[in-house]
Amino acid sequence: MLIRFVSLILAFALFTNAAFAMSSTNFLINWDNINSGGNELGTSTNFSVYDTLGDNASGTSTSATYTLSAGYRASEQADQLSLDVRSEDSATQVAYSAFDNAGGTVTVTNATGFAAGDYIAVVEDVGFSELVAIGKVSSIAGTILSVDGFDGNGGTMSAVSAGGNDFVYRLTLNAVAFGSVSASAENVSVMVSSVFSTVTNGYSVYIQANQELQNAAADIMTSVTDGGVSLASEEYGSENVGSFAVSANTDLGVTTTQRVVQTSGTYTGGVPDRIAMLYKLAVTASTNAGTYTQTVLYTLTANY
């Protein structure tokens, strides 16, 4: 029996009541003012903009009690939101010997192919009950990968790998691909959702599938309903892991019903917030063969 699974992961950032800014290492331009031209409403397939050109004497003035934002359609704030979604590349699997959650390092057997800026997942005991820590590589010294900080299960993971089933993966893809699966395999793939937000009241990330996980014959993979994907059952779902995860450490279905997977209710200082999502799939001998697919849309919104 051949069953193949591909879930396309799409990232979409929705900016709500936010001003678009340009920035560099040392400077930030919250908005531009051009003194001629303009269009009341400009639209495309996905966006619309009300813009004003010819705006005089604009800017911000303050006193002990008041703040004045002068100018037509003056921006009230310069909130920033961005979402980065990356999934596991199983071809980059490499064993590791030591893991330091607090220090933000992992020692791998071979650092070839890793680079600063890569998202990585450190996985202990690969399988449906695996523990995972995710981070973004900041530097590499020999076989030691340093990250900007780990999130996930890192606080409960072992400092020394027991070997045989502990690995590090690069998170670089925009699709989850299990390949050929069997009834005896625990199929898991890790994904990172990374949010940068300066919104005072925080943000929320939602997922919603375009269809159930199904093949060309419309055979549908059963969504997990008991909180845990397990062998000997046909089940499909995902687990959210991390301090910003919603319904953490519980396997839930990935369906056409929208649900929140990540959220923060406060401004966290402009440091990226990350969760790991573990996509899980189990099949049985009676599962119909085929290539099962779905598209999962990630939506980021500000909390106002």
N, C-alpha and C positions, 0 to 999 in steps of 0.2 A: 504494500500500500504506500502510495506517495502522496504526502500532503505537504504543500508548500504554503508559507504564510508571509505576506508582505503588508505592513501597515505604513502608509505614507504619513509622515509627521509634518504638518505645515505650521509655520510660525507666523502669527499676525498680531501686530501691536496696534491697539486702539487707543488713541490719545484723546482724553476727555477733558475739555476746558483747560488745555495746556498750550503754552506758547512754544513754538519751535525755536531752538537756539543753535547758534554756531559757536564752537569752542575750540581751543587749542590748549597746549600745556599751561599757558600763563594767562589767557584771556577768555572772556565769555561775552558774546553779543546776543542778548535775549531776543531782540527783534530789530529789523532794519526799517528805515524811513527813507523812501524815495519820493521826491517832490513833484512828480508829474505822472499822469496816467492812472491806471487802476481799472478794476472791473467789479461790479457789484457781486456777481456770483460766477465762479468758475467751477466746473465739474469734470470728473472723469468717471470711469466705471466704478471706482471704489471710494473716491474722495470728493469733497466739495470745499471751497474756500471763499470767504468773503474778505476781499482785500481793499485797502485804501491807499492811494498815492496822492500826494499833494497835501499832506498833513503838516501844519505849521505849529511851532511852539509846543511840541509834545515833550513829554518827559515826566519825571517824578519829583515832587516837592514835598518836604516834610516839615513838621513843627513838633512841639512837645506832645500835642494831642491828636494831630491829624496827618494824613498822608493823601496827597493829591496826585493822581495819575492823569496827566493832561493829554489831550489828543483824542481824535476820533477813534473809537473802538480800542482804547488803550488797554494794554494787557494788564490783568489784575495779578497775575503770577506767572512764573516761568518754570512750572513743574515739568519734570522730565520722566518719561517712561520708556523702557525698552525691554524686549523679551528675546532671549536666545534659547533655542531648543536644539539639542544635539543628541544623537543616539549612538549606541555601541557599534564599533567596527570589530566584529569577532576575529578578523584576520590579524588584529594588532595584539592579540592575547599574549601576555608575557608573565612568567611567574615572578613572585617577589619573596624576599626573605625577611624583611623587617618593615614595620609600620608604626609611625609615631603620629597619633591623631593630634595631640596638643602641639607638637612641634611642626606639623604640616609637612612631613616627609614620608616617602616610601622608597625602599631600596629594591630595585628590580634586578633581574639577572642580566638584562640587556636593554640599554636605553636607546638603541638605534631606532629612529623613526619618531621619537618623541621630541617636542619642541616647546619652547616657552609660548604660552598662549593656548596650548591644548587643554581641553577639558579631559579629565581622566576619572575612571571609576576603579577603586580598589575593592575587590570582591573576595570575601571569605566564605568558603564552603559553597561553591557555585551550585545553585539549585533553587527550589521553591522557597526554602527557608534561609537563603543566603543573606549575609550582612554586607552592606555597601557603604563606602565613603566616597564622596565626589568633591573635586576641587579643580582649580585652574592652575596649570604649571606656571610658576614664576621664574624658576631657574633650574638648571641641571648641572650637577657636579659628579662626573663619572657615571655611576649607576644610581645616584640618589636624585630623585625627583622632589623638588620643593614646590608646594602649592601656596596659593594666597589664603588658604584656610579650608579645612574639611567640613562638610556637612553630611548628615545621614546618620548611619549607625556607628560611626567611628569610635564613640566613647565606650562601646561594648566589644569592640573588635580586639583580637589578640595582637600583642606587640611583635610576636615572632610567628611566622607562617608555619603551620603544621605540614605544609607541602602536599602536593598532589591535586588539590582542588581550590587553591587560592591564586587569584590572578589579578593583573592590572590591564585595563582596556583603555584605548583612546576613544573619546566620544566625539565623533567628527561627521557622522552621517545625518541625513534627514529622513531616513526610513529604518524601520525595524524589520529585519529579515531573519526568520528562523531556519530557512532552507527546508530540507527534508527532515521530517520528524517521525517518531515512532511511539507506540504505546508505552514503551519502557523508559522514555526519556523525559526529564524535567526541563522544559524549554523556557529559558529566561533571557531577556535582553534589557539592558539598563539604558535609561535616557535621563538627561539633565534638563531641567527647566530653570533658567537663570534670569532673574528680574533685577533691573536697576530702576529705582524709583526715588524721587524727591518729593512725592505727594504727601502732604501733612497727614492725611487720614489713611494712607496706605493704598493697597491695590488688591485685585483678585485675578487669578488665572483660571479659566474654564476650559474644559475639553468637550468636544462633541463629535461623534463619528457621522459620516455621510450615510452609512448603512451598517447593518450588522456585519460581523466578520463572516464572509460567505464566498462560495465558489461560483463558477459560471452557470452551474445548474441550480443556483439559489439554495444550495444546502447551507444552513446556518450553523456556525459553531456556537455551542451552548455557552451563554454568559454565566460566570460564577455568581452564585446567590447565597452561599453559606459562609462567605468571608474568607475562604481559602481555596486556591486552586490546588488540586491534588491528583496524584496518579490514580489509575483505575477509574477515572471519571473524565468525560469530555467536558473540559472547562476552559474558559478564556477570560482574562481580566488583567487588572494592573494594581500595583501596590504603590502608595505614596510614602516616601521616607524623608525625614528631615524636620527641622524645627519650624518650618513654615508650611509643612504639609497638612492638608485637610484629610480627615479620616485616615490618619497615619497607621501604617502596619496592618491594614486590612485590604484583602483582595476584593475589588469591586469591578463590575462589568464596564466595558468600554462600548457604549451603545449610542443610539441617535438621541438619547436624552442628555441634555447639557448638565454638567455637574462641575463644581468648583474643586480644584485639586491643590491650589496654593494660594495663601493669602497672608496679608499683614495689615494690621489696623492702625499702624503708626508710621511716622517717618523714621527710618532706621539709620540716618546719617549718610545716605548716598552710597552705602556699601552693597554690592550685589547680594540678593537673597537667592538661595538655590535649594531645590529639592531633587531627589532622585525618584524616577518612576520606573518600576520593574514590570515590564510586560511579560505575562506568563501564559503558557499554553500547554494543555494536556489533552491527549487524544486516546481513543480506545481502538480495539481491533474492528469495531463496527462503525467507526467514523468513516464517512464517505470520502473517497480520494478526490483530489483536485487542488487547484491553486486558490487559496482563500485570501481575500484582500479587503481592505477598508481604508478610507482616508480619515485621519483624526485632525480636527481643527483646534488649534490653541488660540484662545482669545484673552488678551490682557486689558483690563479696565482699571481706571482710577476709582478710588472710593471717595466720592464727594457727598 
